[in-house]
Amino acid sequence: MTDEIRKIVPEIEELLANRKFHELRSMLSSYEPADVALLFDEIDEESIPILFRILPKEMAAECFVEMDSDHQVTLIEAFSDKELTAVISDLFVDDTVDIIEEMPANVVKRILVHSDPQKRKEINELLHYPDDSTGSIMTTEFVELKPSMTADNVFAQIKKTGVDKETIYTCYVTDPARHLIGVVTVKDILTAPKEGMTVGELMEDQVISVGTLDDKEETARTMSKYDLMAIPVVDNEKRLVGIVTYDDAMDVIESGDTEDIEIMAAITPTDKPYLKTGVFATWLKRIPWLLLLMVSATFTSGILKHFEDALTRSAAMTALIAFIPMLMDTGGNAGGQVSVTVIRGLSLGEISMRDILRILWKEIRVAILCGATLSVVNFGKMMLIDRVSISAAIVVSLTLVCVVIIAKLVGAILPILAKRIGFDPAVMASPFITTIVDALSLLVYFKVAQLVIGWA
Amino acid sequence: MTDEIRKIVPEIEELLANRKFHELRSMLSSYEPADVALLFDEIDEESIPILFRILPKEMAAECFVEMDSDHQVTLIEAFSDKELTAVISDLFVDDTVDIIEEMPANVVKRILVHSDPQKRKEINELLHYPDDSTGSIMTTEFVELKPSMTADNVFAQIKKTGVDKETIYTCYVTDPARHLIGVVTVKDILTAPKEGMTVGELMEDQVISVGTLDDKEETARTMSKYDLMAIPVVDNEKRLVGIVTYDDAMDVIESGDTEDIEIMAAITPTDKPYLKTGVFATWLKRIPWLLLLMVSATFTSGILKHFEDALTRSAAMTALIAFIPMLMDTGGNAGGQVSVTVIRGLSLGEISMRDILRILWKEIRVAILCGATLSVVNFGKMMLIDRVSISAAIVVSLTLVCVVIIAKLVGAILPILAKRIGFDPAVMASPFITTIVDALSLLVYFKVAQLVIGWA
């Protein structure tokens, strides 16, 4: 088949040269699109658009998909907007994505602009950009200017094309190779100090930009930090390929926070609002974590089991059982306070890996203060209200200090460690901290009891 | 970027020490004001005024706004009257108000004295709005138009006054009594279909607005929902008094989420970043909640104490002690999952009071599914791995179902109830839910044990 089509190349060239388009079309219609695509390798470059336009309509899109990407570029550049829209609307999204992955930035832009919004969204999602990348949230509809333009040129361009742009207020200045060289706002132009200043004179050439593969939440936080209405997105070669606007950044921040909060509460996050999630889906989001945490509690049970005899041996020991929940809860709460603070700090970019020693040093001091306060109050309460023996009060109060210190340190270290090894730090929030601290608390409790009450 | 600025600290210190101010200034001018502001945390306090005076003029005000409030005080105290007036006149009114709110009274007085009368009046007005109100975050610097204006009039006005406005892109149209009658964007004007159209013809007269006393977080969420760059704020008589811009809305959303997260983790929220909060201040944010929760655990201790005899009476009962932590943790986790989901839903405005029955009905079904799953897995685990008696396995597994159902219902109801009586629902997150569910779990556990094992 492949050879067969090669054989007809001279014939095709002749038909093209003689402008016998009708004959050519009926001839081509008997071939497979994948084969016809090969023809484009054989003919002159200037004939490519003509040949494509001759193709039977139902064959055109399929043929386009099969074509070498250089020819696709040639064609897209030759297409009118209407032709491009027609071809793209005939393509499957995954094919469009495959095509786009091979295209230079300006062609990608043109394809995305001429897709309808739904398709564009799907393309962006499917495209090489991972779900959590900046590329997946960017838009390709922005105002692009040349440094030589004057205010009148800019406003004329905005008047002509601006209606379709996501924002016209922040405009990006590029060189002929589409590298981002500056940014200028409509405000800069409207409030220019002199008449007749060019874009090149008015623009700011220190531009904060992000890469297509940068984390989308970090991009949104950067925009928030610098109060940006839009941020330019560049590819590996530093060419401008898109922008992210403040409204999308807000959505990312809101849903990122929701995700963090859900993970911290041991729920698998989803984008769906609570009331729209079915009972089964809700169960599925929660049960794996409940199971995992329940099974992890085996350690705690094991420890208790181990000390079962000791606990029932004397009244002094039995009295200690009543304070197990209080110790465990306090440990969980104290650890949760730190871990959630650290997780949020990491999320907002306020703290990073290299702050670990500062955090630990701070938390040790806070833990001693908190532990001591709780211990004193607890000792008073146990003596005056619970009226237990002084040795029991000492055991519980001493344990309390240790538990709070352990919990604070575990709560500070685990989220940072999680981040370090590439996990979401939010996983290391109260539920996990509680499970770990529970086991440690019990060990300390019995060790202290052994020392103070003196059983072997 | 943030890390980048930290790296140049030694270099900056050296340039400062050698009084190479010119070099220092040109070096700093390539950074963003928000990053330069971080430098002030790193250098000696006595160098702060020197460094500030070196800053390029256009950067100084923006940098001042982003700075830690302690450094702002240091600077204001070091400023001559003339310097203070210059800095204040470069600040937006809403930023000035934010700064003033953190300052000691004598500094506030000095700032007000050095503001021009119009600005002082606006500052004073804004200062009277409650902390969480929209009035407290709005700015009074916006472009106000009359319906009869043409595009040329508008651009002339923007050219004259626009430099000082926080946004020029969304302009507000008012009648002679300053009632808001419409909104028009610079984009509408630039892309107007015909020459010579007036503001009245181009404006949108359906305007989304908020009141000065509306909750600021709700205002920010409204802006996010409708993708608004700015939202007009009206007083009781529906007169336009200010606007809120997207950058402030983003900050409100971020810090609102941080606040929710902190409250959910039983921490008193503050605006200060973690690393800048001192040990004592951190202790103060955490200890009241730890104390409260510790004392609340008295109920749990009381219940355990009450059943102490029963627990030590037989080996079958003693075996049950080992599973107390697992039951309590599972209850806490299951309840926390719901409460956090409901709290977030309330915060985002996705659920409200009238959804309570739908939520309960849904959570009952989810709870039964979760409880049953956990119960079955636990029964298997206790029989096969822990190798306990069948009656112990039955007691624990039956209790597990009840605990999960109770926890889910408590977790669903309490945040909504809290909202109903005017408390922050975020208080009703895992720590409180855990404390309540702990006590209920133990009661159920012993009741079930009584029924199954049969002690009186």
Interface residues (C-beta under 8 A of the other chain):
Chain A: F155 I158 K159 G162 V163 I168 Y169 V186 K187 L190 T191 Q206 I208 R221 T222 M223 S224 K225 Y226 D227 M229 Y246 D247 A249 M250 D251 I253 E254 D257 T258 D260 I261 E262 M264 A265 A266 I267 P273 Y274 L275 V279 F280 T282 W283 R286 I287 W289 L290 L291 L293 M294 V295 A297 T298 T300 S301 G302 L304 K305 E308 L311 T312 T318 A319 I321 A322 F323 I324 P325 M326 M328 D329 T330 G332 N333 A334 G336 Q337 S339 V340 T341 V342 R344 G345 L348 G349 E350 I351 S352 D355 R358 I359 K362 R365 V366 L369 C370 T373 L374 V377 N378 K381 I385 D386 V404 A429 S430 P431 T434 T435 D438 L442
Chain B: M1 T2 D3 S30 E32 A34 F155 I158 K159 G162 V163 I168 Y169 V186 K187 L190 T191 R221 M223 S224 D227 M229 Y246 D247 A249 M250 D251 I253 E254 D257 T258 D260 I261 E262 M264 A265 A266 I267 P273 Y274 L275 V279 F280 T282 W283 R286 I287 W289 L290 L291 L293 M294 V295 A297 T298 T300 S301 G302 L304 K305 E308 L311 T312 T318 A319 I321 A322 F323 I324 P325 M326 M328 D329 T330 G332 N333 A334 G336 Q337 S339 V340 T341 V342 R344 G345 L348 E350 I351 D355 R358 I359 K362 R365 V366 L369 C370 T373 L374 V377 N378 K381 I385 D386 V404 A429 S430 P431 T434 T435 D438 L442
